[in-house]
Amino acid sequence: MSKQRVIFLKRGIMLNFSPQKRELVFLAVLIAAAFIVRVLLFPLQGYHNDLVTYQYWFNTAAENGIRPFYTVVLQQVGWIDYPPFNVYIFWIFGTLSKVVSVWGIDAANIVKLVPNIFDMAIATLIYFFLRRQLSTKQSLIGTALYAFNPAIIFNAAVWGQFDAIYTFFLVISLILALKSKPKLSAAAFAIAVLTKPQAIAMLPVVAYLIFRKNGLKNTLISVAVFAATVFAVILPFDWNGNPITFLGNIYFGAYSGYAYTSINAFNFWGMFGLWLPDANFFLIGWMMFGAFVIFSIYVLHKRFNVSGNTLAIFCAFMLLFAFFMLPTRIHERYLFPAISMLVLLFPIAKRTRIFYFVLTATLFVNQAYVLSYLNSPNPFIPSGDLIVLAVSVINLITFLYGSVIMWAELKARSLLKPSEIPPQKNAQNGELT
């Protein structure tokens, strides 16, 4: 068959699709390619302790069910620091792991499968969010920036971490808040917090958007939906007392076990060394973060009528970035969800693109460097390490630049100009525009 004939047949196949179906084919190919890349990386060594712990949790949930999970784990191991929504995931994929184990499939691959599925779901969410404003081509580029981001891939496909799960629900919550669906946004945010406590960093922006777009009545209803969602998720568990102490022991018990300035995070505190007792620095870090939250919401309130949703997404990004940079007891992976916010902004606000490239690099280096130490005989990075210092300084400079953008916005010298938002385009003829 001639080359020209092959090309004709390929084009003919594509022309048989409607424009909408053709878009979905392109998206499916992109997502499938990104997923295959991840699967090919599964054999690379993650952090052995994490993977073994996940496998134990998977097995425990599959063998005992959801209700006694925490009781069993505490009796056998003495600690568990993952909130309740994760247990549903442990139970589902633990059961799957037991089924496929007869085929010789490594349980570690099932552990890594979980966050990568959610990564692909995040990429899909990003596509449909962008597609309402941009062309198919622009939306696919934005999606690819997340799906093939090396720091994102490393987190789930190599290390085997679960940060993609709560990030998925944070992205859903923000998008729903932007689209004035407050009750669904509140429910999604509740699940995010019930997956990882650091999701709380984005609460001020989500709460502000719900109030600003929907009024006090709907805000109060959304608070009730949030509480009802939390109750529904934890209802099947054995509380061993009451739901407040049940959740408090999970969240604060784990947090108090990391009383150090930086838990391998190359942030503000990382410049001075890692794993140093935080003592009074604990309050200083949270005071700095609290001050930045107030500043960010004030800017968003004053300038929302001008910069709108673009500024809201940028504020969400900056709060996630600030949560990584300013408090103590922060892990290296806490910058992870900020990348998704940058991808939402990338095709829309040109000045935010530098953040995407810089933070992708620093997050990748932070994760890879830490993992190399964790898998070595000496898991602690020595004080005065130049890579830790250099990456921490780069992150601090980048954070200060983001703060300058916020300040310029407040002073009506917007660096997130609405004129940077491209007009909506429709590929009516089915071609990528």
BABA-263288 format. One line per field, with one value per residue (C-alpha): residue number from 1; y, x, z. Coordinates in nm, 4 decimals, padded with zeros to 6 digits. Each point is the difference from the previous one (the first is absolute). Example, Ala and Ser with C-alpha at 12.3 -4.5 7.8 and 13.67 -1.06 7.14 Angstrom:
<sites>
nr (1|2)
c2 (-00.4500|00.3440)
c1 (01.2300|00.1370)
c3 (00.7800|-00.0660)
</sites>
This chain:
<sites>
nr (1|2|3|4|5|6|7|8|9|10|11|12|13|14|15|16|17|18|19|20|21|22|23|24|25|26|27|28|29|30|31|32|33|34|35|36|37|38|39|40|41|42|43|44|45|46|47|48|49|50|51|52|53|54|55|56|57|58|59|60|61|62|63|64|65|66|67|68|69|70|71|72|73|74|75|76|77|78|79|80|81|82|83|84|85|86|87|88|89|90|91|92|93|94|95|96|97|98|99|100|101|102|103|104|105|106|107|108|109|110|111|112|113|114|115|116|117|118|119|120|121|122|123|124|125|126|127|128|129|130|131|132|133|134|135|136|137|138|139|140|141|142|143|144|145|146|147|148|149|150|151|152|153|154|155|156|157|158|159|160|161|162|163|164|165|166|167|168|169|170|171|172|173|174|175|176|177|178|179|180|181|182|183|184|185|186|187|188|189|190|191|192|193|194|195|196|197|198|199|200|201|202|203|204|205|206|207|208|209|210|211|212|213|214|215|216|217|218|219|220|221|222|223|224|225|226|227|228|229|230|231|232|233|234|235|236|237|238|239|240|241|242|243|244|245|246|247|248|249|250|251|252|253|254|255|256|257|258|259|260|261|262|263|264|265|266|267|268|269|270|271|272|273|274|275|276|277|278|279|280|281|282|283|284|285|286|287|288|289|290|291|292|293|294|295|296|297|298|299|300|301|302|303|304|305|306|307|308|309|310|311|312|313|314|315|316|317|318|319|320|321|322|323|324|325|326|327|328|329|330|331|332|333|334|335|336|337|338|339|340|341|342|343|344|345|346|347|348|349|350|351|352|353|354|355|356|357|358|359|360|361|362|363|364|365|366|367|368|369|370|371|372|373|374|375|376|377|378|379|380|381|382|383|384|385|386|387|388|389|390|391|392|393|394|395|396|397|398|399|400|401|402|403|404|405|406|407|408|409|410|411|412|413|414|415|416|417|418|419|420|421|422|423|424|425|426|427|428|429|430|431|432|433)
c2 (00.0000|00.3394|00.2683|00.2321|-00.2687|-00.0443|00.3754|00.0127|-00.2813|00.1641|00.3275|-00.1793|-00.1690|00.3333|00.1683|-00.2616|00.1428|00.3045|00.2945|-00.0803|-00.3675|00.0944|00.2140|-00.2921|-00.2256|00.2441|00.0281|-00.3780|-00.0514|00.2622|-00.1492|-00.3544|00.1005|00.1742|-00.3025|-00.2394|00.2162|-00.0312|-00.3768|-00.0417|00.1840|-00.2187|-00.2360|00.2881|-00.0019|00.2118|00.0445|-00.3518|00.0986|00.1888|-00.2783|-00.2663|00.2138|00.0525|-00.3725|-00.0723|00.2500|-00.1473|-00.3515|00.1046|00.1791|-00.2900|-00.2621|00.1858|00.2464|00.3705|00.0130|-00.1488|00.1260|00.2587|-00.2236|-00.2884|00.2148|00.1740|-00.3330|-00.1538|00.2944|00.2791|00.2827|00.1014|00.3521|-00.0211|00.1448|-00.2089|00.0473|-00.1792|-00.3134|-00.0386|00.0090|-00.2468|-00.2323|00.0160|-00.0388|-00.2359|-00.2314|00.0446|-00.0758|-00.3286|-00.0989|00.0747|-00.1433|-00.3463|00.1251|00.0911|00.3782|00.1812|00.1680|00.3031|00.0575|00.0120|00.2564|00.2147|-00.0511|00.1898|00.3522|-00.0300|-00.0635|00.3189|00.1834|-00.0891|00.1145|00.3361|00.0369|-00.0695|00.2587|00.2558|-00.0659|00.0556|00.3090|00.1557|-00.1087|00.2224|00.3001|-00.1093|-00.1964|-00.3752|00.0443|00.2400|-00.2233|-00.3081|00.1870|00.1012|-00.3576|-00.1326|00.2429|-00.1864|-00.3531|00.0022|00.2210|-00.1755|00.1023|-00.1264|-00.3266|-00.0548|00.0466|-00.2745|-00.2301|-00.0187|00.0899|-00.1383|00.2878|00.0750|00.3795|-00.0217|-00.1177|00.3069|00.2228|-00.1467|00.1050|00.3438|00.0630|-00.1135|00.2197|00.3090|-00.0489|-00.0483|00.3099|00.2006|-00.1271|00.0956|-00.3528|00.0576|-00.3144|-00.2351|00.2037|-00.0347|-00.3763|-00.0412|00.2113|-00.2128|-00.3120|00.1751|00.0779|-00.3542|-00.1232|00.2266|00.2747|00.2375|00.0556|00.2525|00.2501|00.0745|00.0459|00.3840|00.0306|-00.2616|00.1516|00.3516|-00.1041|-00.1798|00.3059|00.2552|-00.1803|-00.1473|00.2111|-00.0743|-00.2414|-00.2326|00.0302|-00.1243|-00.2818|-00.0889|-00.0153|-00.2444|-00.2048|-00.0050|-00.1298|-00.2540|-00.1294|-00.0428|-00.1851|-00.2233|-00.0989|-00.0839|-00.1587|-00.3606|00.0171|-00.1091|00.3391|-00.1335|00.2934|00.2844|00.1329|00.3117|-00.1887|-00.2650|00.2582|00.2034|-00.2978|-00.0745|00.3556|00.1474|-00.3207|-00.0404|00.3697|00.0162|-00.2812|00.2255|00.2829|00.1180|00.3082|-00.1767|-00.3657|-00.0090|00.3000|00.2370|00.3085|00.3057|-00.2180|-00.2330|00.2768|-00.0412|-00.3798|-00.2965|-00.1907|00.2678|00.0249|00.2743|00.1119|00.3645|00.0012|-00.1955|00.3091|00.2305|-00.2173|-00.0124|00.3724|00.0686|-00.2293|00.1585|00.3482|-00.1094|-00.1494|00.3305|00.1906|-00.2365|00.0079|00.3785|00.0307|-00.2415|00.1937|00.3396|-00.1081|-00.2793|00.2242|00.0807|-00.3213|-00.2485|-00.3724|00.0398|00.1727|-00.2573|-00.2873|00.1902|00.0570|-00.3721|-00.0729|00.2514|-00.1375|-00.3516|00.1382|00.1944|-00.3106|-00.1734|00.2930|00.1514|-00.2393|-00.2513|-00.3805|00.0031|-00.2951|00.0203|-00.0978|00.2736|00.2153|-00.2649|00.1428|00.3462|-00.1370|-00.0772|00.3606|00.1241|-00.2227|00.1521|00.3417|-00.0850|00.0658|00.2940|00.2170|00.0177|00.1417|-00.3122|-00.2286|00.0639|-00.1446|-00.3211|-00.0605|00.1065|-00.1912|-00.3088|-00.0020|00.0687|-00.2531|-00.2648|00.0635|00.0118|-00.3346|-00.1792|00.1220|-00.0938|-00.3425|-00.0743|00.0606|-00.1913|-00.3063|00.0313|-00.1329|00.3554|00.1415|00.3497|00.2753|00.1626|00.3563|00.2608|-00.2000|00.2346|-00.1520|00.0442|00.3601|00.0852|-00.1466|00.1573|00.3416|-00.0426|-00.0915|00.3029|00.2378|-00.1486|00.0391|00.3637|00.0626|-00.1424|00.2317|00.2944|-00.0954|-00.0029|00.3414|00.1438|-00.1339|00.1729|00.3278|-00.0329|-00.0728|-00.3389|-00.2506|-00.2402|00.2148|-00.1150|00.0862|-00.3006|-00.2337|-00.1248|00.0196|-00.3237|-00.1966|-00.2863|-00.2565|-00.0242|-00.1548|-00.2658|00.1283|00.0818|00.3795)
c1 (00.0000|00.1381|00.0809|-00.2551|-00.2695|00.0805|-00.0216|-00.3318|-00.1447|00.1114|-00.1573|-00.3116|-00.0373|00.0341|-00.2506|-00.2586|00.0007|-00.2026|00.2074|-00.1000|00.0929|00.3264|00.0902|-00.0698|00.2197|00.2906|-00.0562|-00.0214|00.3244|00.1776|-00.1258|00.0813|00.3545|00.0573|-00.1298|00.2236|00.3022|-00.0897|-00.0510|00.3396|00.1532|-00.1686|00.3006|00.2249|00.0758|-00.2353|00.0361|-00.0061|-00.1454|-00.2905|-00.0837|00.0097|-00.2214|-00.2542|-00.0034|-00.0656|-00.2866|-00.1415|00.0098|-00.1431|-00.2945|-00.0668|00.0128|-00.1844|-00.2238|-00.0421|-00.1598|00.2795|00.2884|00.1423|-00.0476|00.1832|00.2871|00.0482|00.0034|00.2504|00.2258|-00.0848|-00.0467|-00.1926|00.0156|-00.2284|-00.3543|-00.3135|-00.0709|00.3257|-00.1321|-00.2660|00.2774|00.2067|-00.2990|-00.0831|00.3535|00.1008|-00.2761|00.1189|00.3558|-00.1077|-00.1832|00.2862|00.2671|-00.0864|00.1222|00.3387|-00.0546|00.2166|-00.2079|00.2301|-00.1278|-00.3574|00.1086|00.1539|-00.3029|-00.2270|00.1517|00.0686|-00.3686|-00.0793|00.2750|-00.1710|-00.3314|00.1571|00.1349|-00.3488|-00.1542|00.2548|-00.0882|-00.3719|00.0550|00.2293|-00.2144|-00.2871|00.2267|00.2593|00.0448|00.0518|00.3706|00.0549|-00.1964|00.1997|00.3258|-00.1145|-00.1019|00.3351|00.1813|-00.1518|-00.0111|00.3682|00.1325|00.3163|-00.0521|-00.3585|00.1024|00.2850|-00.2285|-00.2445|00.1697|00.3428|-00.0414|-00.3540|-00.1439|-00.3734|00.0002|-00.1988|-00.3087|-00.0633|00.1213|-00.2740|-00.2665|00.1603|-00.0158|-00.3638|-00.0855|00.1629|-00.1597|-00.3438|00.0468|00.0967|-00.3119|-00.2285|-00.0798|00.0620|-00.1472|00.1875|00.3154|-00.0343|-00.0531|00.3074|00.2071|-00.1108|00.1251|00.3305|00.0508|-00.1035|00.2744|00.2892|-00.0139|00.2212|-00.2981|-00.1117|00.2447|-00.2485|-00.3015|00.0160|-00.0314|-00.2747|-00.1960|00.0387|-00.1176|-00.3028|-00.0948|00.0766|-00.1854|-00.2912|-00.0693|-00.0261|-00.2930|00.1675|00.3252|-00.1673|-00.1654|00.3420|00.1451|-00.2770|00.0753|00.3675|-00.0875|-00.2469|00.2622|00.2529|-00.2571|-00.1026|00.3611|00.0869|-00.3357|00.1050|00.3084|00.0334|00.0523|00.1064|-00.1724|-00.1343|00.0726|00.1836|00.2595|00.0169|00.1015|00.2074|00.2160|00.0653|00.0851|00.1742|00.1589|00.1875|00.0869|00.1482|00.2371|00.1902|00.1176|00.2733|00.0551|00.0086|-00.0765|00.2178|-00.1810|00.2340|-00.1872|00.0669|00.0947|00.1999|00.2542|00.1078|00.0042|-00.2384|-00.1465|00.0825|-00.2294|-00.2521|-00.0658|-00.1197|00.0445|-00.3244|-00.2034|00.2098|-00.0605|-00.3750|-00.0146|00.1763|-00.2404|-00.3008|00.1174|00.0400|-00.3497|-00.1467|00.1993|-00.1046|-00.3708|00.0116|00.1554|-00.2538|-00.2865|00.1208|00.0797|-00.2477|-00.2197|00.3020|00.2005|-00.2716|00.0593|00.3565|00.0961|-00.1936|00.1974|00.3252|-00.0922|-00.0727|00.3430|00.1706|-00.1694|00.1140|00.3479|-00.0015|-00.1070|00.3079|00.2345|-00.0955|-00.1228|00.2280|-00.0493|-00.0419|00.0927|00.1673|-00.3173|-00.2282|00.0735|-00.1638|-00.3572|00.1308|00.1075|-00.3624|-00.1001|00.2846|-00.1164|-00.3483|00.1636|00.2684|-00.1979|-00.1885|00.2491|00.3406|00.1814|-00.0741|00.1877|00.3355|-00.1425|-00.0930|00.3488|00.1915|-00.2150|-00.0131|00.3805|00.0294|-00.2693|00.1623|00.3446|-00.1414|-00.1783|00.2767|00.2766|-00.1898|-00.0956|00.3618|00.0893|-00.2989|00.1087|00.3623|00.1571|-00.0089|-00.3504|00.0682|00.1365|00.2961|-00.0174|00.1376|-00.0762|00.0426|-00.2802|-00.2464|00.1134|-00.0073|-00.3458|-00.1382|00.1290|-00.1498|-00.3346|00.0159|00.0795|-00.2857|-00.2379|00.1055|-00.0611|-00.3503|-00.0536|00.1127|-00.2626|-00.2610|00.1150|-00.0059|-00.3522|-00.1058|00.1459|-00.1963|00.3174|-00.1306|00.2514|-00.2905|-00.1733|-00.3345|00.1376|00.2299|-00.2999|-00.0445|-00.3484|-00.1931|00.0527|-00.2018|00.1410|-00.3234|00.1641|00.1621|00.3541|00.2303|00.0188)
c3 (00.0000|-00.0972|00.2556|-00.1578|00.0372|00.3721|00.0591|-00.1874|00.2113|00.3249|-00.1023|-00.1115|00.3369|00.1781|-00.2340|00.0964|00.3523|00.0936|00.1289|00.3578|-00.0348|-00.1666|00.3012|00.2319|-00.2133|00.0284|00.3748|00.0425|-00.1933|00.2132|00.3270|-00.1123|-00.0999|00.3334|00.1886|-00.1957|00.0842|00.3665|-00.0129|-00.1636|00.2968|00.2638|00.0336|00.1097|00.3712|00.2094|00.3731|00.1392|00.3391|-00.1590|-00.2442|00.2709|00.2242|-00.2776|-00.0736|00.3662|00.0086|-00.3219|00.1429|00.3351|-00.1621|-00.2378|00.2756|00.2772|-00.1815|00.0621|00.3437|00.2168|-00.2178|00.2416|00.3027|-00.1662|-00.1267|00.3349|00.1813|-00.2404|-00.0832|00.2432|-00.2508|-00.3110|-00.1452|-00.3051|00.0301|-00.0557|-00.3714|-00.0801|00.1685|-00.2694|-00.2584|00.2042|00.0160|-00.3738|-00.1274|00.2777|-00.1154|-00.3595|00.1067|00.1604|-00.3194|-00.2410|00.2296|-00.1356|-00.3384|00.1443|-00.0101|00.2556|00.2716|-00.0229|-00.3541|00.1287|00.2583|-00.2731|-00.2225|00.2399|-00.0139|-00.3722|-00.0693|00.1898|-00.1890|-00.3270|00.1459|00.0896|-00.3539|-00.1365|00.2336|-00.1164|-00.3629|00.0421|00.2140|-00.2614|-00.2934|00.1116|-00.0618|-00.2544|-00.3207|-00.0110|-00.0719|00.2880|00.2351|-00.1010|00.0534|00.3471|00.0755|-00.1206|00.2288|00.2918|-00.1414|-00.1001|00.2782|00.1287|00.3633|-00.0049|-00.1680|00.2460|00.3007|-00.0958|-00.2509|00.1664|00.3673|00.0233|00.2028|00.0239|-00.0410|-00.3235|00.1873|00.2134|-00.2832|-00.2202|00.2480|00.0483|-00.3747|-00.0110|00.2984|-00.1500|-00.3423|00.1560|00.2161|-00.3090|-00.1761|00.2902|00.1128|00.3713|00.1511|-00.2332|00.0537|00.3777|-00.0277|-00.2205|00.2371|00.2955|-00.1781|-00.0767|00.3699|00.0930|-00.2326|00.1012|00.2668|-00.2013|-00.2301|00.2625|-00.1548|-00.2788|00.2288|00.0091|-00.3793|-00.0340|00.2906|-00.1402|-00.3484|00.1414|00.2042|-00.2714|-00.2769|00.1959|00.3089|00.3703|-00.0172|-00.2482|00.1927|00.3172|-00.1934|-00.1441|00.3514|00.0895|-00.3121|00.0985|00.3464|-00.1399|-00.2442|00.2800|00.2091|-00.2912|-00.0705|00.3611|00.0880|-00.0751|00.2239|00.3592|00.1683|00.3393|00.1668|-00.2129|-00.3508|00.1205|00.2041|-00.2736|-00.2614|00.2440|00.0886|-00.3664|-00.1045|00.3019|00.1205|-00.3262|-00.0264|00.3486|-00.0922|-00.2390|00.2277|-00.2350|-00.2127|-00.3358|-00.0691|-00.3155|-00.1546|-00.1839|00.1211|00.2173|00.2969|-00.2211|-00.0554|00.3628|00.0037|00.0061|00.2945|00.2560|00.3083|-00.0767|00.3626|-00.0198|-00.3778|-00.0218|00.0982|-00.2179|-00.3052|00.0478|00.0723|-00.3311|-00.1824|00.1726|-00.0960|-00.3609|-00.0017|00.1180|-00.2615|-00.2807|00.0784|00.0372|-00.3466|-00.1434|00.1569|-00.1184|-00.3555|-00.0725|-00.2134|-00.2170|-00.0245|00.0966|-00.0264|-00.1261|00.3229|00.2036|-00.1524|00.0521|00.3653|00.0366|-00.1422|00.2274|00.3122|-00.0874|-00.0697|00.3272|00.1905|-00.1367|00.0665|00.3363|00.2735|00.1677|-00.0140|-00.3778|-00.2215|-00.3405|-00.1872|00.1320|-00.3048|-00.2204|-00.0304|-00.0921|-00.3395|-00.0933|00.0692|-00.2186|-00.2841|00.0235|-00.0360|-00.2561|-00.3238|00.1527|00.1916|-00.1650|00.3010|00.2002|-00.2395|00.1642|00.3225|-00.1798|-00.1366|00.3110|00.2492|-00.2194|00.0119|00.3737|00.0948|-00.2173|00.1490|00.3534|-00.0387|-00.1896|00.2304|00.3140|-00.1358|-00.0852|00.3639|00.1374|-00.1959|00.1165|00.3225|00.1432|-00.0673|00.1400|-00.2222|00.1795|00.1274|-00.2388|-00.3140|-00.2979|-00.2069|00.2849|00.0466|-00.3721|-00.0643|00.3195|-00.1087|-00.3480|00.1545|00.2304|-00.2873|-00.2012|00.2932|00.0467|-00.3704|00.0381|00.2964|-00.2160|-00.2579|00.2751|00.1243|-00.3532|-00.0393|00.3201|-00.1258|-00.3252|-00.1979|-00.1008|-00.1291|-00.0564|-00.2565|-00.1411|-00.3441|00.0345|-00.0048|-00.3584|-00.1525|-00.0096|-00.3169|-00.1402|-00.2362|-00.1954|-00.3032|00.2149|-00.0512|00.2896|00.0163)
</sites>
